[in-house]
Amino acid sequence: MLPRRTLTGLAAALLATAAAAEARADAAMALDKGCLSCHGDPPRAKAPTMAALAQRYAPLNADELAQKAERLCEHRLLGGIAAHEKLTPEESLRLVRWIAAGAR
């Protein structure tokens, strides 16, 4: 049987690996959905970069992030943007949370 300290370390490593995999999946989704076409570096037209969005979203709590995601998905945030209009509610929430976590 493994010592408790070893089990705790293994659990922490598994959680870190899972979080990193999730962040990579969210970054891939942002690329696939075209987010980086406008919000990349350099940004297109007046679109904020992902870094600027991350800074803006970082202080928001979970409810505020959910509201931001809902508005984005409902096309009220900046209506008429094709990439925004293609997002499902689940994708929108994942992207907003990923952005708030630093978009990395």
Residue pairs with C-beta under 8 A, 6 or more apart in sequence:
2 10
23 98
23 101
23 104
26 94
26 95
26 97
26 98
27 98
27 103
27 104
29 91
29 94
29 95
30 36
30 50
30 95
30 98
30 103
33 83
33 86
33 87
33 91
33 95
34 82
34 83
35 50
35 83
35 95
36 50
37 44
37 83
38 44
38 45
38 47
38 81
38 83
39 47
39 48
39 49
39 50
39 53
40 49
40 50
41 49
41 50
41 51
42 49
43 49
48 56
50 99
50 103
51 103
53 99
53 103
54 99
54 100
54 101
54 102
54 103
57 65
57 68
57 96
57 99
57 100
58 100
58 102
60 68
60 100
65 93
65 96
65 97
65 100
66 93
66 96
68 77
68 96
69 89
69 92
69 93
69 95
69 96
69 97
70 89
70 92
71 77
72 84
72 87
72 92
72 95
72 96
73 84
73 87
73 88
73 89
73 91
73 92
73 93
75 81
75 84
75 85
77 84
78 84
87 95
